[in-house]
Amino acid sequence: MTTAPAPAPRSLTEVHSLADLFAWRVAQTPSAQAYRQYDANAKTWLSLSWQDSAAQMQRHAQALAALGLERGSRVALLLPNGFETVCIDQALLQQALVPVPLHALDNPASVVYILDDSDAALLIADNLAQWQALQACIASNGLALPALRQVVLLQGEAPADAAALPVLSLAQWLASGAAVPAEPARPRSEELAALVYTSGTTGKPKGVMLSHGNVLANVQATLKRVAPRPDDLFLSFLPLSHTFERTAGYYLPIAAGCSVAFARSVADLAEDMKTQQPTVLISVPRIYERVYSVLQNRLSASPLKARLFKLAQDVGWRRFCRQQGLSIAPELAGAAWLDGLLWPLLERLAARPLQQQFGGRLRLAVSGGAPLSAALARCFLGLGMPILQGYGMTETSPVMAANGIDDNDPVTVGRALDGVELRIGDKLELQVRGPSVMLGYWKRKADTEAAFIDGWLRTGDQASIENGRVRILGRVKEIIVTSTGEKIAPADLELAIQADGLFEQAYAFGDNRPFIACIVVLSRSGWAALAQSLGLDAADPASLDSAAAREAALKRIRVLTAAFPHYAQPRVVGLNLTPWTVENSLMTPTLKLKRKNLAAHFEAKIEALYKKPG
């Protein structure tokens, strides 16, 4: 049994909740393509219209209604990015329930902590193995989770053995609501639209309370800044537990009437970009860094191609700067008339091949979640990749500032969005207030009070504001202070090191130490070439700790960090081949370094580095 939905808002100005937003979009363009998803069984991409999507969502709303949850109950979603996750999220919003998005790759202990802290009444997980891992963690910690009433598994069959807590397959769960009416609950603007737990680089995660009004204000302001078009196709691959993806890659396309294709996986991302040919990409810098690293390693094998590529990048960068009204560094200066003559040939030989790696139709690539290095921005923008850097945090729903297509200065994160106020406080801390700022932290009154000063949210980031543009300088609490009293922002140093394709990841440290040191993750192909040039066996782990390998890596790092003060340049380096990931707890779900975890993980290696001559 289905229930007719409530009348949809007649215009975007009448939309007061995310449930209203979806209903409005369905009413506006019912037959237009909304989503694409790969069907592994049919081995083809399937399309769904907005009307089709609404019908699917309604089945999930009925299953929720059958469970009889109270308004505002929390529902934990331990799911990968995809159409089914969107359907469930929309059904929760329609029923005035609160999604608690969890990262699908998070460790069981963290997930159990969030289930307990949020008092989740329902858990929807991807598969049985996930739930079994959580059960083991719950038992080992002696937890009861009294609020949890049911578990639903997106894939596979539910276990046959009876248990105190019902565990249903998706098919069983949907069938349970087939005859249940599901009247839309019409959530109010001030009610919670999500309880998003910050992954944090240290400590226990905190539940950020975001209202429908918070998220809608951010969607509407972002809509004005980046101006997506109805004919745009987004390629979505970031986890929907990431507020950046929820707002910019999920709710924003609904507001603009764009289509969204869900990538099969990060491993298949390169192929999906080529086959789906997106026009808009919402990403974190790590994805661009991977493409850049592969590109640099390929160019290192051909000096001629490397020179051609550099010429194309320099000419393209000058053209970009002229278009944006930006100054050109003296060492990069060139005649405009000559650049105009050279560009058509260079575009064909160097720029288009890079653009084809992203499908060849990309007109907007938004980068957020972490800083974008200057070298990478110059390369991609110079070669015609329209990357816009923005800035935000979970607590602001999340975007505070962003560049625009015709107002793009990549060394900044752009200007504040409409309705967002920014100021610089003590210790150069960026502070914000506006309609997209969170209601507070779940169950944490003291933390909420500490997060604000005079009604302004403290971001924890140092920044400057020049001519309306925001430049992020570093984290207030992540500044390294050496034993000699020198202060260094590690993120800037790490970005500079990662400009070389040999170094896939970098971690700089030196707090209360006499000098700065770093540990890097080498690309395997780059390490193979370096080891061969040094007469070392790349397959022998001992080669990574050889004096010759460390000195060769340090020599390249000195070149990369030459623009930094002498005291900020690493004096010793440790080499590593194992990537730091979310799975091994060394990266947050937004792909930022977990510095406390890295310090513990490499404790012995760090001590050894400081015993070496520096």
C-alpha positions in Angstrom: 0.0 0.0 0.0 1.4 3.4 -0.9 0.4 6.8 0.2 0.1 9.9 -2.0 2.9 12.4 -1.1 2.0 15.8 0.2 1.9 18.6 -2.3 5.4 19.6 -3.4 6.6 23.2 -2.9 5.9 25.4 -5.9 9.3 27.1 -5.9 12.7 26.7 -4.3 11.9 29.7 -2.0 9.1 27.6 -0.5 11.5 24.7 0.3 12.1 24.5 4.1 13.5 21.0 4.5 15.6 18.5 2.5 12.4 16.4 2.2 10.7 19.4 0.6 13.7 19.8 -1.7 13.4 16.3 -3.1 9.6 16.5 -3.5 10.1 19.9 -5.3 12.6 18.4 -7.7 10.4 15.4 -8.5 7.5 17.7 -9.3 9.7 20.0 -11.5 11.3 17.4 -13.7 9.7 14.0 -13.0 11.0 12.3 -16.2 14.5 13.7 -16.3 17.4 11.4 -15.5 18.3 11.6 -11.8 20.8 8.8 -11.2 23.0 6.3 -13.0 24.3 3.1 -11.3 26.3 0.2 -12.6 24.4 -3.2 -12.6 27.1 -5.8 -12.0 24.7 -8.7 -13.1 23.7 -7.0 -16.3 27.1 -5.5 -16.8 25.6 -2.2 -17.8 24.8 1.2 -16.4 21.2 1.8 -15.5 19.4 5.1 -15.4 16.5 6.2 -13.1 14.3 9.3 -13.4 13.3 11.5 -10.5 9.9 9.9 -10.5 11.4 6.4 -10.5 13.7 7.4 -7.6 10.7 8.8 -5.6 8.8 5.5 -6.0 11.8 3.5 -4.7 12.2 5.9 -1.8 8.6 5.5 -0.9 9.1 1.7 -0.4 11.8 2.5 2.1 9.6 5.1 3.9 7.0 2.4 4.3 9.5 0.0 5.9 10.5 2.7 8.3 6.8 3.5 9.1 6.3 -0.2 9.9 9.0 0.0 12.6 7.2 2.8 14.3 10.1 4.9 15.2 9.5 8.2 17.1 10.1 11.5 15.3 13.8 12.5 15.5 15.0 8.9 16.1 18.6 8.3 14.9 19.2 5.7 12.2 22.8 4.7 11.5 23.8 4.1 7.9 27.0 1.9 7.5 26.7 1.9 3.7 28.8 2.6 0.6 28.0 5.5 -1.7 25.2 4.5 -4.1 21.6 4.8 -5.2 20.2 2.6 -2.4 21.9 4.8 0.2 20.3 7.9 -1.3 16.8 6.2 -1.2 17.2 5.3 2.4 18.5 8.7 3.3 15.6 10.4 1.6 13.1 8.1 3.3 14.5 9.0 6.7 14.3 12.7 5.9 10.7 12.3 4.7 9.8 10.5 8.0 11.5 13.2 10.1 14.1 10.7 11.2 17.8 11.5 11.6 20.4 9.8 9.4 23.7 9.1 11.2 26.0 8.4 8.2 29.0 6.2 9.0 32.1 5.6 6.9 31.8 2.1 5.4 35.5 1.4 6.0 35.6 2.7 9.6 36.9 0.3 12.2 34.3 -1.6 14.3 35.3 0.1 17.6 34.6 3.5 16.1 31.2 2.4 14.6 30.1 0.8 17.9 31.1 4.0 19.8 28.9 6.1 17.4 26.0 3.6 17.6 26.1 3.9 21.4 26.6 7.6 21.6 23.9 8.4 19.1 21.4 6.0 20.7 20.7 4.7 17.2 17.4 2.9 16.9 18.1 1.2 13.6 21.3 0.2 11.9 21.4 -0.4 8.1 24.6 -2.1 7.2 26.0 -3.2 3.9 26.5 -6.9 4.7 26.5 -9.6 7.4 30.3 -9.6 7.8 30.1 -5.9 8.9 27.4 -6.7 11.5 29.3 -9.7 12.8 32.4 -7.6 13.3 30.3 -5.1 15.2 28.7 -7.8 17.3 32.1 -9.1 18.3 33.2 -5.6 19.3 30.0 -5.0 21.3 30.5 -8.2 23.2 34.1 -7.6 23.9 33.4 -4.2 25.4 30.4 -5.4 27.4 27.9 -3.0 25.7 24.2 -3.5 25.5 23.1 -0.8 23.0 19.5 -0.7 24.5 18.2 1.8 21.9 19.0 -0.4 18.9 15.8 -2.2 17.8 16.7 -3.7 14.4 19.5 -4.3 11.9 19.0 -4.4 8.1 21.5 -5.8 5.7 21.7 -4.2 2.3 23.3 -7.3 0.6 22.9 -11.0 1.1 20.6 -13.0 3.4 19.9 -12.4 7.1 21.2 -15.1 9.5 18.8 -17.9 10.1 19.4 -18.2 13.8 17.0 -16.4 16.0 18.4 -13.5 18.1 17.1 -11.0 20.6 17.8 -8.3 18.0 16.0 -8.8 14.7 18.4 -8.8 11.7 16.6 -8.6 8.3 17.7 -8.7 4.7 16.8 -5.7 2.6 14.1 -7.7 0.9 12.6 -8.8 4.2 12.7 -5.2 5.5 11.0 -3.7 2.4 8.3 -6.5 2.5 7.5 -5.6 6.2 6.3 -2.2 5.1 4.5 -3.2 1.8 1.0 -2.8 3.4 1.9 0.1 5.7 0.9 3.7 4.8 3.8 6.2 5.1 2.5 9.7 5.5 5.2 12.3 5.0 6.1 13.8 8.4 7.1 17.2 6.9 10.2 17.9 9.0 10.7 21.5 10.2 13.6 23.7 9.3 15.0 23.5 12.8 14.9 19.8 13.1 17.9 17.6 12.6 18.7 16.5 9.1 21.8 14.6 10.1 24.0 13.7 13.0 27.5 13.6 11.4 30.4 12.4 13.5 33.6 14.2 12.9 36.4 11.7 12.3 38.9 13.9 14.0 42.6 13.6 13.8 42.7 12.9 17.6 40.3 11.8 20.3 36.8 10.4 20.1 34.5 11.6 17.3 31.8 14.2 18.1 28.3 14.2 16.7 27.7 17.4 14.8 24.0 18.4 14.8 23.0 19.8 11.4 19.4 21.0 10.9 17.5 21.0 7.6 17.8 24.8 7.7 21.6 24.5 8.1 22.1 22.2 5.1 19.5 24.0 2.8 21.2 27.4 3.5 24.5 25.9 2.4 23.0 24.2 -0.7 21.4 27.5 -1.8 24.6 29.5 -1.3 26.7 26.9 -3.0 24.3 26.8 -5.9 24.9 30.6 -6.5 28.7 30.2 -6.4 29.3 27.2 -8.6 26.1 27.4 -10.8 25.6 23.8 -11.9 23.3 23.3 -14.9 20.4 20.9 -15.4 22.5 19.1 -18.2 25.4 18.5 -15.9 26.4 15.0 -14.8 28.1 14.6 -11.5 30.4 11.5 -10.8 29.9 10.6 -7.2 32.6 8.5 -5.4 33.3 10.1 -2.0 31.6 8.5 0.9 28.2 9.9 1.8 29.4 10.0 5.4 31.5 12.9 4.3 29.4 16.2 4.6 31.2 17.7 1.6 29.8 14.9 -0.6 26.4 15.0 1.1 25.9 18.7 0.4 27.9 19.3 -2.8 27.6 15.9 -4.5 24.1 14.8 -3.4 21.8 17.6 -2.2 23.2 20.2 -4.6 22.4 18.2 -7.8 18.8 17.7 -6.5 18.5 21.5 -6.2 20.0 22.1 -9.7 18.2 19.2 -11.4 21.5 17.5 -12.4 22.2 13.8 -12.9 24.5 11.8 -10.6 26.4 8.7 -11.7 27.7 6.6 -8.8 31.2 5.3 -9.4 31.7 1.6 -8.9 34.6 2.1 -6.6 37.7 4.2 -6.2 39.7 1.5 -7.9 37.4 1.8 -11.0 37.3 5.6 -10.8 39.6 6.2 -13.8 37.6 3.9 -16.0 34.3 5.3 -14.8 35.4 8.8 -15.6 36.2 7.8 -19.2 32.9 5.9 -19.8 30.6 8.3 -17.9 32.3 11.5 -19.0 31.1 13.7 -16.1 30.9 17.4 -16.4 31.2 18.0 -12.6 33.5 16.3 -10.2 33.4 16.7 -6.4 36.7 15.5 -5.0 39.4 15.8 -2.4 43.0 16.7 -3.4 44.2 13.1 -3.0 42.5 12.1 -6.3 44.1 14.8 -8.2 47.4 14.0 -6.5 47.3 10.4 -7.7 46.7 11.5 -11.3 49.5 14.0 -11.0 51.9 11.4 -9.5 51.3 9.0 -12.3 51.8 11.8 -14.8 55.1 12.8 -13.3 56.4 9.3 -13.2 55.6 8.8 -16.9 57.2 12.1 -17.9 60.4 11.2 -16.0 61.0 8.4 -18.5 61.0 10.9 -21.5 62.9 14.2 -21.2 61.4 15.4 -24.5 57.8 14.8 -23.3 58.7 16.4 -20.0 59.9 19.6 -21.7 56.8 19.7 -23.9 54.5 19.2 -20.9 56.3 21.9 -18.9 56.0 24.3 -21.9 52.3 23.6 -22.2 51.8 24.0 -18.5 53.6 27.4 -18.4 51.8 28.8 -21.4 48.5 27.6 -20.1 49.1 29.0 -16.7 49.9 32.4 -18.1 46.7 32.3 -20.1 44.8 31.3 -17.0 46.3 34.1 -14.9 45.5 36.7 -17.6 41.9 35.5 -17.8 41.5 35.7 -14.0 43.4 39.0 -13.6 46.1 37.3 -11.5 49.8 38.4 -11.4 52.3 36.2 -13.2 55.6 35.5 -11.3 58.6 37.0 -13.1 60.3 33.7 -13.6 57.2 32.5 -15.5 56.6 35.6 -17.6 56.0 35.3 -21.3 54.6 37.3 -24.2 50.8 37.0 -24.6 51.0 37.1 -28.4 53.5 34.2 -28.4 51.4 32.2 -25.9 48.4 32.7 -28.2 50.3 31.2 -31.2 51.6 28.2 -29.2 48.5 27.2 -27.3 46.5 25.5 -30.0 49.3 23.1 -30.7 50.2 22.6 -27.0 46.5 22.1 -26.1 46.3 19.2 -28.6 49.5 17.6 -27.6 49.5 18.0 -23.8 46.3 19.5 -22.4 43.7 17.3 -24.1 45.3 14.0 -23.1 45.2 15.1 -19.5 41.5 16.2 -19.9 40.7 12.8 -21.4 41.8 11.1 -18.2 38.7 12.7 -16.6 36.4 11.9 -19.5 37.0 14.9 -21.7 33.9 16.9 -20.7 34.8 18.2 -17.3 33.7 21.8 -16.9 33.9 22.0 -13.2 36.1 20.2 -10.7 35.6 21.2 -7.0 38.4 20.4 -4.6 37.8 20.4 -0.8 38.4 18.6 2.4 42.1 19.4 2.4 44.5 21.9 0.8 45.4 21.7 -2.8 49.1 22.2 -3.5 50.2 25.2 -5.6 52.2 22.9 -7.9 49.2 20.7 -8.6 46.9 23.7 -9.1 49.3 25.3 -11.6 49.6 22.1 -13.5 45.9 21.3 -13.8 44.6 24.8 -14.3 47.4 25.5 -16.8 46.2 22.5 -18.8 42.6 23.5 -18.9 41.3 21.5 -15.9 38.8 23.9 -14.2 39.6 23.2 -10.5 37.9 25.3 -7.9 39.2 25.1 -4.4 36.8 25.7 -1.5 36.9 25.5 2.2 34.6 24.3 4.9 34.1 21.9 7.8 31.4 19.5 9.0 30.2 22.0 11.5 29.3 24.5 8.8 27.3 22.1 6.6 30.2 22.3 5.2 31.1 25.0 2.7 32.2 28.5 4.0 34.1 29.9 1.1 34.9 28.9 -2.5 36.3 30.1 -5.8 34.2 30.6 -8.9 34.8 29.8 -12.5 35.3 33.5 -13.4 36.8 34.4 -10.0 39.4 31.8 -9.3 42.6 32.4 -7.4 44.0 28.9 -6.5 46.3 30.1 -3.8 43.2 31.0 -1.8 40.0 29.1 -1.0 37.9 31.9 -2.5 35.4 34.3 -1.0 32.8 33.6 1.7 29.5 32.3 0.4 26.4 34.5 0.5 25.1 34.7 4.1 28.4 33.5 5.6 30.4 35.9 7.7 34.1 35.4 8.3 36.5 37.1 10.6 40.1 36.7 12.0 40.3 36.2 15.7 43.1 35.6 18.2 46.2 33.7 16.9 44.9 34.4 13.3 42.1 31.9 13.8 39.3 32.0 11.2 35.9 32.3 12.8 32.5 32.0 11.1 28.8 32.6 11.7 25.8 32.2 9.5 22.7 30.1 8.8 24.7 27.0 7.9 26.6 26.8 11.2 25.7 23.7 13.3 23.3 23.6 16.2 26.0 22.1 18.4 27.6 18.8 19.4 25.4 15.9 20.4 25.3 15.4 24.1 28.4 17.7 24.5 27.3 21.0 26.0 30.8 21.9 27.2 32.4 21.1 23.8 29.6 23.2 22.1 30.3 26.1 24.3 34.0 25.9 23.8 33.5 25.8 20.0 32.0 29.3 20.0 33.2 32.7 21.0 30.7 35.6 21.1 28.4 33.7 18.7 31.2 32.9 16.2 32.3 29.3 15.5 36.0 28.7 15.9 37.4 26.8 13.0 40.7 25.9 14.4 42.4 27.1 11.2 44.7 30.0 10.8 43.9 32.3 7.9 44.2 35.7 6.4 41.5 37.6 4.4 42.8 39.8 1.6 40.5 41.7 -0.7 37.7 39.3 0.3 39.7 36.2 -0.5 40.5 33.7 2.3 43.9 32.2 2.5 44.3 29.2 4.9 47.7 29.3 6.7 47.5 26.1 8.8 45.9 24.5 11.8 46.1 26.4 15.1 46.9 23.2 17.0 49.0 21.6 14.3 51.7 24.2 14.3 55.0 22.4 15.0 57.1 24.2 17.6 60.7 23.0 17.6 62.9 22.9 20.7 64.6 26.0 19.3 61.3 27.9 19.3 60.7 27.9 15.5 57.1 27.5 14.3 56.2 25.5 11.2 52.9 24.6 9.5 53.4 20.9 8.6 50.6 20.8 6.0 52.3 23.3 3.7 55.6 21.4 4.0 53.9 18.1 3.2 52.1 19.5 0.1 55.4 20.8 -1.2 57.0 17.4 -0.8 54.1 15.7 -2.6 54.7 17.8 -5.7 57.3 15.2 -6.7 55.7 12.0 -8.1 58.1 9.9 -6.1 56.4 10.9 -2.8 52.8 9.8 -2.6 52.3 10.8 1.0 54.3 12.9 3.5 54.2 13.3 7.3 56.4 16.1 8.8 57.1 16.4 12.5 59.5 17.9 15.0 57.5 19.2 18.0 60.0 19.8 20.8 62.7 18.4 18.7 65.9 20.2 17.5 64.9 20.1 13.8 62.2 19.0 11.3 62.1 15.4 10.0 59.6 13.6 7.8 58.4 10.1 6.8 57.3 9.6 3.2 55.4 6.9 1.3 57.1 6.3 -2.0 55.3 5.3 -5.2 56.3 1.8 -6.1 57.2 2.6 -9.6 59.2 5.6 -8.5 61.0 3.6 -5.8 61.9 0.8 -8.4 63.5 3.4 -10.6 65.3 5.1 -7.8 66.6 1.8 -6.3 67.9 0.8 -9.7 69.8 4.0 -10.2 71.4 3.5 -6.8 72.3 -0.1 -7.4 69.9 -1.3 -4.7 67.4 -4.2 -4.7 63.9 -2.6 -4.6 62.4 -5.8 -3.3 64.6 -5.9 -0.2 63.0 -3.9 2.7 66.5 -3.1 4.0 67.1 -1.0 0.9 64.6 1.6 2.1 66.7 2.3 5.2 70.0 2.5 3.3 72.0 5.7 3.6 72.1 6.0 -0.2 68.3 5.8 -0.6 67.6 8.2 2.3 70.1 10.7 1.0 68.7 10.6 -2.6 65.2 11.2 -1.3 66.4 14.0 1.0 68.2 15.7 -1.9 64.9 15.8 -3.8 63.0 17.0 -0.7 65.6 19.9 -0.3 64.8 21.1 -3.8 61.0 20.8 -3.2 61.2 22.8 0.1 63.8 25.4 -1.0 61.3 28.2 -0.7 60.8 27.4 3.0 63.0 28.9 5.7 66.1 26.8 6.5 64.7 25.7 9.9 61.5 24.4 8.2 63.3 22.1 5.8 63.5 18.4 6.9 67.0 17.3 7.7 66.3 13.6 7.8 63.7 11.4 6.1 62.3 7.9 6.7 61.1 5.9 3.6 58.1 3.7 3.5 56.1 1.8 0.8 52.8 1.0 2.7 50.2 3.7 2.0 48.4 5.4 4.9 44.7 4.7 4.6 41.4 4.9 6.4 41.5 1.1 6.9 44.8 1.2 8.8 43.6 4.1 10.9 46.3 6.5 9.7 44.0 8.7 7.6 40.6 10.2 8.4 37.6 9.4 6.0 38.3 12.8 4.4 41.9 11.7 3.7 43.6 13.9 6.2 46.6 12.6 8.2 45.8 11.3 11.7 48.9 12.8 13.2 48.5 11.3 16.6 48.1 7.8 15.1 51.1 8.3 12.8 53.3 9.4 15.7 52.3 6.2 17.6 52.7 4.0 14.5 56.1 5.3 13.7 57.3 5.9 17.2 60.4 3.6 16.9 61.3 4.9 13.5 61.0 8.5 14.6 63.3 7.9 17.5 65.8 6.3 15.2 65.6 9.2 12.8 66.6 11.7 15.5 69.5 9.5 16.5 70.9 9.8 12.9 73.1 12.8 12.0 70.9 15.7 11.2 
